[in-house]
Amino acid sequence: MHTVSRPDTATILRNVPRIGETVPMFVGGRWELAASGATRAIVNPADNRTIAQVADGDAADAARAIAAARRAFDDGPWTALAASDRAMLLFRLADAIDAAREEFVHIDTLNNGKPLRESEYDVIDAANCFRYYAGLATKPHGQTFDVPAPSQTFTVREPIGVCGQIVPWNYPLLMAVWKLAPALAAGNVCVLKPAETTPLSALRLATLIEALEFPPGVVNIVPGAGQTAGHELAASALVDKVAFTGGTVTGRSVMHAAAGNLKKISLELGGKSPNIVFADADFETAIDYALFGIYANAGQVCSAGSRLILQKSLHDRFVDRLVERAQKIRVGDGFDPRTEMGPLISPIQRERVENYLAIGREEGATLRCGGERLGGALADGNFLSPAIFDRTTPTMRIVQEEIFGPVLVVQAFDDEADAIRLANDSPYGLAGAVFTQDVAKAHRVIRKLRAGITWINTYHPTYNEAPWGGYKQSGIGRELGTYGYDAYTEVKQINVNLDVAPSGWFSP
Ligand code: NAD
């Protein structure tokens, strides 16, 4: 049997701070345990063995971090820093991530289970995200307006203030950076809560932030439970903005909690994204991206191409080939360089996915392959083989609901109008793709999709430069690109009277 040579856990986590045996949280520039003393066992999803004990923050810890952030924003040196100085710090942070690239890659693979090549992509992208926003910090952001004399009118963008940021576990480092980079570039201060299961790379990032001497309280990282620490970030009257990435149900509760002080809100939520393949598509390219669209990160991707919508004349040949290819995907430990797909994040997540496999069968869909637990050396991990459901109908739960695992559902269409109707028949609207060699048809279909991120003849490429977010119940607002920066700013209108004299409106 092939054994995986993984660096030992202590080596991978050598630079993650400890107080005693516990990885602490980063609050107000200091490393602290949870006020309650609680800790949470963090495990490797490839074998469910404990890799660290992390301070388990609750509402009190989040409140302490919010207070530290408040002081940093209201009284600290941060808001007086020139944009170019903030930019320089972020450029240095990007360089520091690059310098520790292999370490970050190992931390995310150890903690999330994803294959090394996926973690490497994330870490490179994370450094570049800081660079992109460092560059944007010094670019012009205001507008001037040609209004009647004697007024001169223009706008400036100012930071919103204290930002509560809540992220999921599927891209532990990258999701944290998508939140921190634009917020810091725009001059805000942050309290970030990583997902319960995957706090380690965000905490390692905090050590770089500490070493670069960001003013205390500008970045706070509070690991802990969503319903306590996360809820406090959403509800606190001292928080000016909450940015959340996660499930749609949780997003709704964050929105309720945020209503108390009408804080600014960004939500990046779930999806059930359509991937439409026409009969005239380049066959092998469409097969390749259909696989990548659903099985990258074991399907635990908000924008996954989880509904494959196939033209009927192509259907049988395409599904046969897809099944053949899916069965060849090498599922395994992320540290094995041969691994193409890792485990699911937790036993609970695997059970959720298995529950959908049972639902799909009960609903009468045909499971063409996969959905099996892996045995042997992988028996202790949360592995599941790539699954494909065919012969579905649009109202089935497996077609309507986000599964968030390696399960593809196939739908079939007659013509263009039919394809568009099926694609948009969803409460979600995050992403979508179309494969065809007919350029005009590709554009027609994309323009009809009710989705925020779309691709033609490709699936999944994501760019720091371009906006990310969903229509319908996939979210509110956009991250990344200039849109992501703007979402961390308030716009101030400034009017200057160029003729300083009484107006004479009221008699003297
Ligand atoms: P989740 O909603 O359970 O958790 C996300 C985060 O919210 C975690 O940090 C969690 O602790 C926190 N949280 C949970 N309950 C909370 C509450 N009541 N108040 C405040 N915070 C709370 O989601 P998950 O299972 O960790 O992640 C999977 C989901 O995330 C999927 O639905 C996926 O589509 C979505 N996602 C979306 C994007 C995007 O950009 N649109 C990206 C990645 C993941």
Residues whose N, C-alpha, C, O or C-beta is under 5 A from the ligand:
A	BS01	NAD	I166 V167 P168 W169 K193 P194 A195 E196 G224 A225 G226 Q227 G230 H231 A234 T245 G246 G247 T248 T250 S253 E268 L269 G270 G271 V301 C302 S474
